[in-house]
Structures are given as structure tokens and as C-alpha cells.
């Protein structure tokens, strides 16, 4: 059993409200669990709560809760196309969510620019 607490109602509200502001409508989120290596120097996997959503363009997003007020964010298109934010860990969930959305938008803009050349 994980010692990392599940997402609270307040944390879920923070993410859902941020997504509503970003997309202009409610976005369905799903709660799950994942096993992560919290220490890069260890092979030990730790169960962590995860919040998942998908945007209308097929991008998948996950926010992992890795401790009390500690979060990691990633987005991916396919299994072999996974991207992080460039920040190992956030202590503010709203900042994690906004940064994740911004990094993904910047990534898409760069990909579109490459295709337009």
C-alpha cells in the first residue's frame, strides 16, 4: 500500500478548474495509480496516485502525486513519444498543471513549424 496520499478534492478542483480555463469547457479526468522510481539511484518502484486526461487533439496528460504537495507532469502521444516539463518536481499543483499545458502547446507549435517548412 502506498504511503502517498490520494489526490484531495481541493487538488482535483485545482486541476479541473485549470483545465476548464484552458479549454473553455469541462474536461474529463481519470484517477489511477502508477508505479514510479522516486529516487533515480534506486530500482525501487513506489505506487503513486495519478491524474489522467486527454485533449481533443489526442494528447494524453498525466500528473503524478509523488508526495505531500509534490507533483510530476508528463504528456505523451504514443508510448514512445513521452515528454516532461523539464522540471523534476513541483510543490504547487496549479503551477505543475499550467506548465504541463504550456510545454505541450510549445511542443505542438514547434512540430507544426517544422512541418510547414
C-alpha positions in Angstrom: 0.0 0.0 0.0 1.2 3.5 -0.9 2.2 6.0 1.8 1.5 8.8 -0.7 -2.0 10.2 -0.1 -4.6 10.2 -2.9 -5.5 13.5 -4.6 -7.7 15.5 -2.4 -10.9 17.2 -3.5 -9.1 20.5 -3.4 -6.3 19.2 -5.7 -8.9 17.7 -8.1 -10.7 21.0 -8.2 -7.4 22.9 -8.9 -6.6 20.7 -11.9 -10.2 20.6 -13.2 -10.6 24.4 -12.9 -7.3 25.0 -14.7 -8.3 22.7 -17.5 -11.7 24.4 -17.8 -10.0 27.7 -18.1 -7.6 26.4 -20.7 -10.1 24.5 -22.9 -13.2 26.6 -22.2 -15.2 23.5 -21.1 -15.1 20.7 -18.5 -12.5 18.1 -19.3 -13.0 14.5 -18.1 -10.2 13.4 -15.8 -9.5 9.9 -14.5 -7.8 8.9 -11.3 -5.5 5.9 -11.2 -2.3 4.6 -9.8 1.2 4.2 -11.3 4.5 2.8 -10.0 7.4 5.2 -10.3 11.0 5.3 -9.3 11.0 8.3 -7.0 14.8 8.0 -6.4 16.7 7.9 -9.7 19.5 6.0 -8.0 17.2 3.2 -6.8 15.3 0.5 -8.7 12.5 0.5 -6.1 9.1 1.3 -7.5 6.6 3.3 -5.4 2.9 3.3 -6.0 1.7 6.9 -6.7 -1.7 8.4 -7.4 -2.0 9.7 -11.0 -4.5 12.0 -12.7 -5.0 11.5 -16.4 -6.8 13.4 -19.2 -6.8 13.5 -23.0 -7.3 16.7 -25.1 -9.3 16.8 -28.3 -6.1 16.5 -30.4 -5.2 13.1 -28.9 -2.6 14.3 -26.5 -2.5 12.4 -23.2 -1.6 14.1 -20.0 -0.6 12.7 -16.6 0.1 14.3 -13.2 1.7 12.0 -10.7 1.4 12.8 -7.0 4.8 11.8 -5.6 4.4 13.0 -2.1 2.5 15.6 0.0 2.3 18.7 -2.2 4.8 17.1 -4.7 3.9 16.5 -8.3 5.4 15.5 -11.6 3.8 16.0 -15.0 4.1 14.4 -18.4 2.4 14.4 -21.7 2.5 11.8 -24.5 1.1 10.9 -27.9 2.2 7.3 -28.1 4.2 5.0 -25.8 7.5 6.1 -27.4 6.6 9.8 -27.5 6.7 10.8 -23.9 7.7 14.3 -22.8 8.2 16.0 -19.4 8.2 19.7 -18.4 11.9 20.0 -17.8 11.2 20.4 -14.1 11.7 17.3 -12.0 9.1 18.1 -9.3 6.6 20.8 -8.5 5.4 21.8 -5.0 2.4 23.7 -6.4 -0.2 21.7 -8.4 -1.6 24.7 -10.3 1.9 25.6 -11.5 2.5 21.9 -12.5 -0.7 21.9 -14.5 -0.2 25.2 -16.2 3.5 24.4 -17.0 2.5 21.0 -18.4 -0.1 22.6 -20.7 2.3 25.3 -21.8 5.2 22.9 -22.6 2.8 20.7 -24.6 1.4 23.8 -26.5 5.0 24.9 -27.2 5.9 21.4 -28.4 3.0 21.3 -30.8 3.8 24.7 -32.2 7.4 23.6 -32.9 6.2 20.5 -34.6 3.8 22.4 -36.7 6.5 24.9 -37.7 8.8 22.0 -38.7 6.0 20.5 -40.9 5.3 23.9 -42.5 8.9 24.2 -43.8 
